[in-house]
Amino acid sequence: MIARISKTVGLLPLALGFASALPTSQVEPWNSPLSARADKVGNGCSIRSDYSPHSELSVSFPSFDSDKADLMRYRFQSGVNLGSWFVSEKWMAPSLFHCAHDGEKGELAILRGYGNSSTGIQSARALLEKHWDTWITADDFSKMHNDYQINSVRIPIAYWNLPGAQFTKDTPFEAWSDVYKNSWKYVRRAIKMASDNNIGVLLVLHGAYGSQNGQENSGFSGFETEFFRSENQKRTKDALVWIVNDLKDVTNLVGLELLNEPKDEAGLGWWYKKTAKAIRDLGGNAANLPIYLGDPAGPDNIAESVSTHSFTAYDTHQYYTFTHRNTPEPDILKEVLGTNFDRFMNLKDSTKNRLVIGEWSCALDPGSLSGTITEKTKQRADFCQSQIESYRNSSSAMYFWSYKYEDCDLWGGWCFEKMYGRYIQNYGGYGLQSADDASLSTSLHFAPRFPKHGKSQSELQGYKDGFNVGKKLTSQHPIVPLGFKYDYMKLMFGRHNALGLNLNFDEYQTGFNHGLQQIECKVESHTTYSSDSCKNVQSK
């Protein structure tokens, strides 16, 4: 059973004494300097000059490429989270909180530390803009693509990142609206940097109006969870619709996750469905944008979309370090490859390949490791690779938490930059870098083996589509299988029938699986990876 936990390494939230939905007028202003020094403001924070970014913030995107968007959205996502970039978390980037009041965590604590005087607002903006400009850079995206086998990133955002004072009005962030006047430009630039490296972007709303979980990853901790008030739900829905409307023609936007780790309260499933419909009602390229539903929404909440070509995925998070205190690593491995794997495979089947592992890590409780340093290193590596093997088979996307931290060396198991090459040896969908290996490249140049004469038009068309998409994915870097297979089939099937082909879906699906399997099993024959569907197939 997955325990949904806050990534706060055991720190207890501080009750701040006001609710997240209260207007700013009821929030303690903290705009009087607590130090008599002229170079300090607020809670002893250093005064900062306006920040100038290293590269242009205003970006333009290439025209929407439907074929490329299909590949990026439906391929298996070998991803990482870019945590604490636009939604700051103290445990990941403590230097941002150097003048926050003791015990306060989450983005709001940074602002309250600086106060809401004009100098405090300017200084807080300069601090955060430098962070947005330097936390993840174009060089990082290049390394993700070229070195780390990453083809997708999950980027947490919040309502206060959106442009315009209307988005923070009557919220605890209202007094600091000007701090975020350039924030959305940095988000758009991040998406463009990912696009330049053929990396898809899954945006996820960590900070909803009223807070969906009361934790620091929603902007603050110690507040009441007031997202479930109707006015906060409406504002959150409207903000998500605004985001999609702004980005709907961006080719590498592979999805939008409506909420991160919300509390499981009545009406959540209804709100998910209503919000997804509002987004798809925008039409155009928004109509088929993948919508991700975050834990704890179960498969029942996406059942209605299974019979349509609307793409809705189910995101669950898996951590072992907090829930397996002192459990020996061999016993944890049995769970990774045993009971949890079986549970994920059942979810994969019931959601029709729509299961996503949106957050996971290599972190283990120190008591789970034993022996020499060398033995402990091997145990952690086995734990990491076992999870990757499980998630490759049972899900359509996996996103490691997180790409980087301050002082990565201190965060064993959490920091991807330090994990790769030591504990993680391969990360792509098959554990391959590219198709430039001579034997693999040669083996993929074969003619499709179409079904014998007498097969229906539906099965022949399905075979052709499955073979073609499989072949296209072998030219990707990293090489990955088709992830959201059912949704891709429904998409293509619908397009064919819109042209008047009048295909039968069951027959189309049979042919599609046959054609795709020809490619995927051929690739697997060159790797140590083996999916369940190819174990008994003789690739030729």
TASUL-V306483 format. One line per field, one symbol per residue. ss: DSSP state (A for helix, B for strand, O for the rest). psi: psi as a letter, one per 40 degrees, with the letter a starting at -180 (. if undefined). burial: I if it has 16 or more other C-alpha atoms within 10 Angstrom, else O. A space follows every 10 residues. Layout:
ss=???
psi=???
burial=???
This chain:
ss=OOOOOOOOOO OOOOOOOOOO OOOAAAOOOO OOOOOOOOOB BOOOBBOOOO OOOOOOOOOO OOOOOAAAAA AAAABOBBBB BOOOOOOOOO OOOAAAAOOO OOOOOOAAAA AAAAOOOAAA AAAAAAAAAA AAAAOOOAAA AAAAAAOOOO OBBBBBBBAA AOOOAAAOOO OOOAAAAAAA OOAAAAAAAA AAAAAOOOOB BBBBBBBOOO OOOOOAAAOO OOOOOOOOOA AAAAAAAAAA AAAAAAAOOO OOBBBBBOOO OOOOOOOAAA AAAAAAAAAA OOOAAAOOOO BBBBOOOOAA AAAAAAAOOO OBBBBBBBOO OOOOOOOOAA AAAAAAAOAA AAAAAAAAAA OOOOBBBBBB OOOOOAAAOO OOAAAAAAAA AAAAAAAAAA AAAAOOBBBB OOOOOOOAAA OOOOOAAAAB OOOBOOOOOO OOOOOOOAAA AAAOOOOOOO OOOOOOAAAA AAAAAAAAAA AAAOOOOOOO OBOOAAAAAA AAAAAAAAOO OOOOAAAAAA AAAAAAAAAA AAAAOOOOOO OAAAOOOOOO
psi=hhhhihgefe hhihheeiid eiideehhdf ehheieheei ibffihhiii ihidihdhii iiihhddddd dddeihhgii igifcehhhd ddgddefdei iheiiidddd ddddifiddd dddddddddd dddedhiddd dddddddefh eiihhhiide eiihdddehf ieedefddde dedddddddd dddddeffhi hhhhhdgihe heeeideedi ieiihedeid dddddddddd ddddddedeh deheihhdih fiigiheddd dddddddddd edabeedehh hhhiiehidd eeddedeieh hhihhiihid ddefhehidd ddddddecdd dddddddddd effehhgdhi iehihdeeii aidddddddd dddddddddd dddeieihhh hidiiifdde ghedhddddh dddhdieide fidifehddd dddegiiigi iiheiidddd dddddddddd ddeeeihihi ihcgdddddd ddddddddee dfihdddddd dddddddddd ddddeeieih ideedehhh.
burial=OOOIOOIIOO OOIOOOOOII IOIIOOIOOI IOIOOOOOOI IIIIIIIIOO OOOOOOIOOO IOOOOOOOII IIIIIIIIII IIIIIIIIII IIIOOIIIII OOOIIIIIII IIIIIIIOII IIIIIIIIIO IIIOIIOIOI IIOIIIOIII IIIIIIIIII IIIOIOIIII IIIIIIIIII IIIIIIIIII IIIIIOIIII IIIIIIIIII IIIIIIIIII IIIIIIIIOO OIIIIIIOII IOIIIOIIII IIIIIIIIII IIIOOOOIIO IIIOIIOIII OOOOIIIIII IIIIIIIIIO IIOOOIOOII IIIIIIIIII IIOIOOIIIO OIIOOIIOOI IOOIIOIIOO IIIIIIIIII IIIIIOOIIO OOOOOIIOII IIIIIIIIII IIIIIIIIII IIIIIOOIOO IIIIIIIIII OOIIOIIIII IIIIIOOOOI OOOIOOOOOI OOOOOIIIII IIIIIIIIII IOIIOIIIII IIIIIIIIII IIIIOOOOOO OOIOIOIIII IIIIIIIIII IIIIIOOOII IOOIOOOOOO
